[in-house]
Amino acid sequence: MLKDVMKTRMLEAMKAKRTVEKDILRVALGEVQTIESRSAKDATDEEVGKILRKLMKSNDESLAASEDAQKKAVLEEENAVLSALLPKTLSPEEIVTALEPVKEAVLAAGNDGQATGVAMKHLKGSGAVVEGKDVSAAVRSMRS
């Protein structure tokens, strides 16, 4: 499980005195524990992945707003740690290829939103790991 990998990496970071890695993993594990205590069950890898992506998004927003070079370096290091834990997502080009079986349905959809819905349903059903913004970009390129 992803949570167990995070715990192991945090302990390794503590021993190696990698403070930034230890701190961000501690925050992420705290978020996981909060979810688990609210639902009274272990968090799934999907739920843990959502937490990691949420933390990365927050860091990205802070990066865009910050002018402090030292703070930016820490946020970038945190994002590198978090992204290394997540499964590889498909690029927009790979998504277009994966959507070949439903290309006609994507093109026939009334608008980009409906086409994205068709695409997401197909991709999730096939077990593909994708980001919503990448699916939107792939659908727009297919429909243009």
ROVOLO-831255 format. One line per 5 residues: number of its first residue (from 1); their letters; for each residue x, y, z of N, C-alpha, C, O. Coordinates in pm, 1 decimal, decimal comma. Each point is the difference from the previous one (the first is absolute). Example, Ala and Ser with C-alpha at 12.3 -4.5 7.8 and 13.67 -1.06 7.14 Angstrom:
residues 2
1 = as = 1319,0:-569,0:780,0:-89,0:119,0:0,0:90,0:120,0:0,0:103,6:-1,9:66,5 | -138,6:106,9:-138,5:82,0:119,0:6,0:-77,0:109,0:73,0:50,9:110,8:16,9
//
This chain:
residues 144
1 = mlkdv = 82,9:-119,7:0,0:-82,9:119,7:0,0:86,8:125,4:0,0:110,0:1,5:55,4 | -160,7:101,0:-117,4:71,3:126,2:-12,6:29,7:61,1:136,7:106,6:58,1:20,6 | -200,0:-71,1:72,0:19,0:55,0:134,8:122,9:-64,4:65,6:78,4:69,1:65,0 | -61,5:-199,4:-81,3:114,0:-69,9:58,5:131,6:45,5:-62,9:101,1:14,2:68,9 | -103,4:8,2:-199,1:118,5:50,8:-69,3:37,0:137,5:56,3:117,5:29,4:21,7
6 = mktrm = -219,0:54,3:1,5:24,8:133,9:54,0:62,3:-8,9:139,1:93,6:74,0:30,5 | -144,1:-163,1:53,6:55,1:-16,0:135,3:146,3:-43,2:-6,1:84,5:52,6:72,4 | -56,2:-148,2:-159,0:137,5:-48,9:-14,6:91,9:111,9:-47,3:109,0:19,0:53,9 | -154,0:54,8:-155,0:81,7:111,4:-52,0:21,4:107,2:105,3:107,3:59,9:6,6 | -209,6:-34,8:77,1:14,5:101,2:104,6:105,6:-44,5:102,1:82,8:80,5:42,7
11 = leamk = -85,8:-206,0:-4,5:99,9:-50,2:94,6:140,5:7,6:-59,1:95,2:36,9:68,8 | -82,7:-72,1:-197,2:129,8:10,9:-67,5:46,7:145,1:-3,8:117,8:28,3:21,6 | -209,6:62,8:-48,8:33,8:142,8:-5,8:43,0:50,2:137,8:91,8:81,3:10,9 | -157,7:-129,4:93,3:37,6:39,8:136,0:142,6:-45,2:31,4:79,7:77,2:53,2 | -48,0:-202,5:-86,4:133,7:-54,2:27,2:106,7:73,5:-80,0:110,7:22,8:48,8
16 = akrtv = -144,6:14,0:-172,1:95,4:66,9:-88,3:-0,2:151,6:18,4:73,9:71,6:-67,6 | -157,0:-23,7:159,2:-11,4:143,9:29,1:-39,0:82,4:-123,1:51,2:109,7:-22,2 | -144,3:-166,1:-58,2:-57,2:73,9:-113,4:-127,2:65,7:50,9:-109,0:-56,3:-9,6 | 124,9:175,6:63,6:-106,6:68,8:71,4:-121,2:29,5:-86,8:-113,2:-23,4:42,4 | 134,5:73,8:-162,2:-112,4:37,7:-86,1:-84,6:-122,7:-32,7:-122,7:4,8:7,8
21 = ekdil = 188,2:-114,0:-44,3:-72,1:-123,1:-32,8:-76,8:-50,7:121,7:-117,1:-36,7:-10,7 | 182,9:34,6:125,7:-64,9:-46,1:122,8:-122,1:85,0:31,8:-106,1:-52,9:33,2 | 121,1:184,3:-43,3:-110,0:90,1:35,4:-120,4:-15,5:-92,3:-113,4:-5,7:47,6 | 135,9:-1,1:-178,6:-114,0:-9,5:-91,7:-67,5:-136,3:12,7:-122,1:-9,4:-12,2 | 198,8:-95,1:36,4:-60,9:-131,7:19,0:-79,2:-4,7:131,1:-104,2:-65,1:7,7
26 = rvalg = 153,0:133,1:92,7:-72,9:6,6:127,6:-134,0:71,6:-20,8:-102,4:-43,8:52,4 | 102,9:152,4:-127,9:-124,0:72,6:-29,7:-96,5:-90,5:-77,5:-118,5:-8,0:32,4 | 170,2:-59,2:-134,0:-84,3:-87,5:-82,1:-58,0:-114,0:83,5:-118,2:-32,2:-12,6 | 200,1:-28,6:97,0:-49,4:-108,9:84,7:-102,5:50,8:100,8:-92,9:-72,5:35,5 | 108,9:195,7:10,7:-99,8:60,2:88,6:-133,8:15,0:-69,7:-105,0:-24,6:59,3
31 = evqti = 109,0:65,0:-185,1:-123,0:11,9:-79,6:-65,7:-137,6:-17,9:-122,2:-12,8:6,7 | 204,6:-88,9:-29,4:-51,7:-136,3:-16,1:-67,6:-44,9:129,7:-108,9:-57,3:-2,9 | 173,6:83,5:115,8:-57,9:-39,2:129,3:-132,4:71,5:25,1:-92,1:-58,9:56,6 | 81,6:183,8:-97,7:-124,5:74,3:16,1:-111,5:-66,8:-78,8:-110,2:-18,9:51,6 | 138,3:-17,0:-176,3:-99,8:-68,2:-84,2:-40,7:-132,6:64,4:-118,1:-34,4:5,1
36 = esrsa = 217,0:-38,4:43,4:-28,3:-130,9:59,4:-83,1:11,8:127,3:-88,3:-82,1:24,8 | 116,3:183,3:54,8:-76,9:14,2:123,7:-143,7:42,8:-28,5:-91,6:-36,2:73,8 | 72,1:112,3:-179,7:-136,2:42,4:-36,7:-82,0:-115,4:-56,4:-120,4:-9,0:23,8 | 186,3:-79,3:-98,9:-74,0:-109,0:-64,1:7,4:-130,6:77,6:-70,9:-95,2:-32,7 | 154,9:89,3:134,1:18,2:-119,7:83,7:45,3:-121,3:-82,8:-33,5:-114,0:32,1
41 = kdatd = 109,8:140,4:-138,7:58,6:-109,1:-79,0:130,5:49,0:-60,9:25,8:120,1:-7,7 | 55,9:-215,7:-35,4:127,5:36,4:-61,3:-22,6:74,1:-131,5:-91,8:-31,3:-75,8 | 177,2:129,6:50,7:-7,9:75,0:-125,2:48,9:-87,1:-115,2:96,8:-74,7:14,2 | -164,1:84,9:-127,1:42,2:-72,8:-119,6:115,2:74,6:-66,5:23,7:117,4:28,7 | 46,8:-185,5:-116,7:107,1:66,4:-73,8:-53,8:116,5:-81,6:68,5:100,8:-17,2
46 = eevgk = -190,8:-113,9:-33,3:-61,4:108,5:-77,3:-21,1:123,1:88,3:27,3:112,4:-42,2 | -75,7:-133,8:164,3:-21,2:111,6:93,1:132,9:64,5:38,5:9,1:122,4:9,2 | 93,5:-203,9:13,1:132,2:52,9:33,6:54,3:79,9:-118,4:59,3:106,3:18,5 | -79,7:-157,4:-139,8:44,2:72,1:-119,6:-66,7:135,8:-12,5:63,8:97,9:-38,8 | -193,4:-91,9:72,0:-71,2:128,2:-3,6:61,6:98,2:98,4:14,8:118,2:-30,7
51 = ilrkl = 20,7:-166,7:147,9:62,5:85,9:101,0:133,0:52,9:-52,4:28,8:119,0:12,4 | 52,2:-206,7:-70,9:129,6:42,4:-52,7:-17,0:104,3:-110,6:72,7:99,2:-4,0 | -169,7:-122,4:-86,5:-24,2:97,6:-107,8:-50,3:132,9:56,1:35,1:106,4:-51,0 | -117,6:-112,5:156,4:-50,3:123,2:62,5:115,8:79,8:60,4:5,4:122,2:-14,0 | 85,8:-190,6:80,2:116,5:67,6:57,5:88,0:60,5:-109,1:52,1:110,4:15,6
56 = mksnd = -35,8:-183,3:-126,3:79,8:52,5:-110,8:-65,8:123,1:-61,9:67,7:96,8:-34,6 | -198,7:-101,2:21,2:-72,5:114,7:-56,4:17,1:121,3:90,4:21,7:111,1:-48,4 | -31,1:-131,5:178,0:19,1:109,0:95,5:141,2:57,7:-12,1:19,1:121,6:2,1 | 78,9:-210,8:-14,6:137,6:46,4:-17,2:15,9:78,1:-130,3:69,8:101,3:-3,4 | -134,0:-148,0:-103,6:8,1:70,4:-128,4:-57,4:141,0:11,2:55,0:94,8:-56,1
61 = eslaa = -165,5:-81,8:128,7:-60,3:132,3:20,0:92,9:89,4:80,7:13,3:118,7:-29,8 | 50,5:-174,2:131,2:95,2:77,2:80,3:122,6:38,1:-82,4:53,0:110,1:14,4 | -8,4:-200,4:-100,3:114,1:29,7:-87,2:-30,4:118,0:-91,4:84,3:87,5:-19,6 | -204,1:-85,6:-35,5:-38,4:107,6:-91,5:-6,7:134,5:72,0:27,4:104,4:-59,3 | -64,0:-107,5:187,4:-18,0:124,5:74,4:127,3:47,7:69,2:10,0:117,3:35,9
66 = sedaq = 86,5:-205,2:-16,7:119,1:33,8:78,2:111,2:57,1:-86,3:17,9:-38,1:-115,6 | 55,5:129,8:174,7:118,3:53,9:-66,6:126,4:-37,2:76,5:110,4:34,5:-42,3 | -125,4:-104,0:153,8:110,9:-42,1:84,3:64,7:-124,8:-61,0:-61,9:-106,2:-5,7 | 185,6:119,9:-39,2:68,9:-110,5:-68,6:17,5:-120,9:91,7:-12,0:-114,0:-44,9 | 40,0:137,8:171,5:20,3:-111,0:93,5:-130,4:-77,4:22,0:-0,2:-123,0:3,6
71 = kkavl = -111,0:196,7:11,0:-129,9:-64,4:18,5:-37,4:-79,3:-125,4:-52,5:-110,9:9,6 | 79,7:168,2:-127,2:-30,1:-69,7:-125,4:78,5:-130,2:-9,7:-53,3:-101,3:-45,1 | 179,1:103,4:87,2:82,9:-120,0:-6,7:-57,2:-110,1:89,6:-1,1:-117,0:-38,0 | -46,3:154,9:156,4:-59,6:-97,4:92,3:-128,0:-58,0:-59,7:-21,1:-121,2:3,7 | -64,7:208,0:-59,0:-125,4:-46,6:-59,8:25,7:-92,9:-118,3:-70,2:-99,7:-17,4
76 = eeena = 169,6:131,9:-63,1:33,6:-85,3:-113,9:52,5:-135,5:46,9:-31,2:-102,9:-59,9 | 110,6:102,6:166,6:50,4:-126,1:55,7:-115,6:-82,8:56,3:-4,1:-121,7:-18,0 | -89,8:188,2:86,1:-117,4:-70,8:51,7:-78,7:-63,2:-113,4:-41,2:-115,7:9,5 | 20,2:190,7:-116,3:-75,2:-54,4:-114,3:73,2:-117,3:-64,6:-63,4:-94,8:-46,1 | 195,9:100,6:42,7:76,6:-112,2:-55,6:-20,1:-126,0:84,7:-15,0:-109,7:-53,7
81 = vlsal = 14,8:126,1:185,6:-21,9:-113,2:90,5:-139,8:-57,5:-22,2:-16,8:-121,4:-11,9 | -83,5:209,8:6,6:-138,7:-45,4:-15,3:-23,8:-64,8:-135,6:-64,8:-104,3:-8,2 | 116,4:164,6:-97,4:-25,2:-54,6:-134,0:68,4:-135,2:-18,3:-48,5:-83,3:-76,5 | 160,5:60,2:145,6:68,2:-128,9:-9,7:-85,7:-112,5:58,2:18,0:-116,4:-35,8 | -110,5:150,4:124,5:-87,0:-100,2:61,9:-120,3:-34,3:-87,2:-58,9:-107,1:14,7
86 = lpktl = 22,5:196,6:-104,7:-119,1:-19,2:-82,4:30,6:-84,3:-122,3:111,2:4,3:-52,8 | -210,5:-81,7:7,0:21,8:-76,0:-123,6:12,4:96,6:-117,9:-55,2:110,0:2,0 | 127,8:-152,6:-103,1:19,9:81,6:-120,0:-133,5:22,3:-69,8:-74,7:-94,8:-24,4 | 45,0:220,2:-7,3:-123,3:31,5:-72,1:29,6:11,0:-149,4:112,9:27,5:-40,8 | -215,7:-49,3:-38,7:13,9:9,1:-145,4:10,5:145,5:-42,9:-64,7:87,2:57,9
91 = speei = 145,7:-61,3:-159,0:9,8:133,4:-58,5:-119,2:21,6:-91,7:-66,9:-96,7:-36,5 | 38,1:222,0:-2,1:-111,0:24,0:-93,4:13,4:-80,7:-129,9:-100,0:-47,5:-53,6 | 222,7:31,9:3,1:20,8:-76,7:-122,8:-34,1:-147,7:22,5:-62,4:-63,7:-84,8 | 104,5:10,1:200,5:-30,4:-139,7:31,6:-151,1:-19,3:20,8:-55,3:-105,2:-32,2 | -9,6:208,1:86,1:-144,8:-6,6:21,4:-73,0:-7,0:-134,2:-94,1:-77,9:-15,4
96 = vtale = 136,9:158,4:-81,0:-61,5:-3,1:-133,7:8,9:-141,7:-56,3:-97,0:-50,8:-56,1 | 212,0:-12,3:70,9:18,3:-137,9:-48,1:-93,7:-95,5:74,3:-61,5:-87,3:-61,3 | 51,0:104,1:192,9:-85,0:-87,4:81,1:-148,3:18,0:-32,3:-80,5:-89,5:25,7 | 44,4:205,0:-81,9:-140,6:28,4:-31,5:-41,7:-46,6:-140,4:-115,0:19,8:-39,1 | 204,9:-80,2:-35,7:-32,7:-46,3:-135,2:-127,4:-85,2:-4,2:-81,6:19,4:-90,2
101 = pvkea = 61,0:-113,5:184,5:-121,9:-82,2:-7,3:-130,6:80,6:12,4:-104,2:-44,9:-47,6 | 108,6:161,5:110,1:-121,8:80,7:17,6:9,4:133,3:-73,4:-70,4:95,3:33,4 | 157,7:-89,4:-133,5:21,9:125,1:-72,6:-128,9:54,2:-59,9:-26,8:119,8:8,9 | -52,3:-205,9:-69,2:-125,3:44,3:-62,9:-94,9:61,0:104,2:-63,2:102,3:-26,3 | 53,4:-164,0:142,8:-88,3:51,5:105,6:49,9:134,3:51,1:-79,9:88,7:30,0
106 = vlaag = 211,4:-73,2:-19,9:57,3:127,6:45,4:-30,5:108,9:-102,5:-37,9:111,2:36,6 | 54,4:-142,7:-163,4:-25,0:98,8:-106,3:-148,5:32,0:-13,5:-36,2:112,0:-36,0 | -49,4:-209,2:64,4:-144,7:18,7:-15,4:-63,5:72,6:118,5:-115,2:42,5:-8,6 | 188,2:-27,8:118,3:-55,6:65,7:119,2:-37,5:144,4:-32,9:60,5:63,7:-86,2 | -161,9:-13,7:157,3:-52,4:133,2:-26,7:97,1:112,9:27,6:-1,7:101,1:-70,2
111 = ndgqa = 86,4:-116,0:170,9:97,4:104,4:33,3:122,2:-65,7:65,1:1,7:-120,9:23,1 | 100,3:202,2:6,2:123,0:-54,0:57,9:-24,8:-63,9:136,8:64,6:-99,2:33,8 | -155,9:153,7:44,4:-29,9:-56,2:131,7:-56,5:-141,1:-10,2:41,5:-90,2:72,7 | -136,2:72,5:-163,6:-57,5:-133,2:-20,7:104,7:-96,5:-56,7:4,8:-117,2:37,3 | 77,8:168,2:-127,1:105,5:-83,1:-59,4:100,4:-43,0:107,3:47,4:-113,6:-0,6
116 = tgvam = -15,9:204,3:91,7:91,8:-32,8:109,1:-62,0:-106,4:90,4:69,9:-89,0:48,4 | -199,8:98,1:-26,0:-69,5:-101,2:79,2:10,7:-138,3:-62,3:26,1:-98,4:69,2 | -46,5:91,7:-200,6:12,6:-127,2:-72,4:143,2:-52,4:15,0:22,6:-118,2:25,9 | 72,7:209,5:-43,1:141,0:-39,1:8,6:35,6:-50,4:139,7:66,0:-103,0:13,9 | -109,2:174,6:88,8:31,1:-39,3:137,9:-60,2:-136,2:32,9:64,4:-82,8:64,4
121 = khlkg = -186,3:60,0:-108,1:-65,2:-128,2:26,3:81,2:-114,0:-61,7:22,6:-102,9:63,7 | 20,5:122,4:-187,2:78,7:-103,2:-67,5:134,9:-20,3:70,5:41,3:-113,3:24,8 | 26,5:223,6:6,9:133,5:-9,5:59,3:-4,6:-63,2:139,2:82,3:-85,8:32,0 | -177,6:127,5:50,0:-12,5:-56,8:134,3:-36,8:-147,4:-6,8:48,2:-80,7:79,5 | -134,4:45,9:-175,7:-39,6:-139,2:-18,2:115,8:-88,9:-42,3:2,5:-119,3:30,3
126 = sgavv = 92,8:178,3:-100,1:115,9:-77,6:-44,7:112,0:0,8:103,6:103,1:-64,4:-19,2 | -123,2:137,2:128,8:99,8:2,9:106,7:112,5:98,9:-22,5:100,3:-3,6:71,3 | -115,0:91,8:-169,1:104,4:98,4:-28,0:6,5:103,5:111,7:-102,3:39,7:55,8 | 223,8:3,1:-24,3:19,4:105,0:99,8:21,3:130,1:-77,2:99,1:15,7:-71,3 | -194,2:77,8:86,8:4,1:124,6:-76,8:-32,5:119,8:88,7:-63,2:-13,4:104,8
131 = egkdv = 107,1:128,9:-148,5:-36,1:126,7:62,9:-112,2:61,5:-83,2:3,4:-6,6:-122,8 | -101,2:65,6:187,9:-113,8:59,5:-69,4:40,1:102,9:-103,1:-56,3:3,8:-109,4 | 153,8:80,6:143,1:42,5:104,9:-93,5:63,4:-60,4:-125,5:-13,3:55,3:-109,1 | 81,5:-167,7:124,5:60,9:-65,8:-115,7:-106,3:-63,9:-89,3:12,9:0,2:-122,4 | -118,0:-54,7:184,1:-109,8:-57,4:-78,3:-69,5:110,2:-77,7:-31,7:-17,0:-117,7
136 = saavr = 7,6:130,7:183,4:-62,7:113,8:-68,7:83,3:45,4:-118,8:-53,7:26,7:-107,5 | 185,3:-18,0:126,7:88,4:41,8:-107,8:-2,4:-101,8:-115,9:-0,4:38,0:-117,1 | -1,3:-165,8:151,7:-4,7:-103,6:-103,7:-131,1:6,2:-78,2:-0,8:-11,7:-122,5 | -109,7:30,2:194,7:-131,5:8,7:-66,2:-4,8:122,0:-91,8:-48,1:-9,3:-112,9 | 97,4:122,9:160,5:1,2:121,3:-84,8:81,3:-22,9:-126,4:-40,1:42,2:-108,5
141 = smrs = 155,5:-109,8:122,4:83,6:-22,2:-119,1:-69,0:-97,5:-96,3:12,6:14,5:-121,6 | -84,5:-112,4:174,2:-72,5:-94,4:-85,7:-113,1:69,5:-75,0:-25,7:-31,4:-116,2 | -41,6:124,6:181,1:-118,5:63,0:-56,5:32,7:120,8:-86,8:-89,1:53,7:-65,9 | 213,3:-10,1:64,3:32,5:119,0:-79,3:44,9:-35,9:-140,5:31,0:88,7:-79,5
//
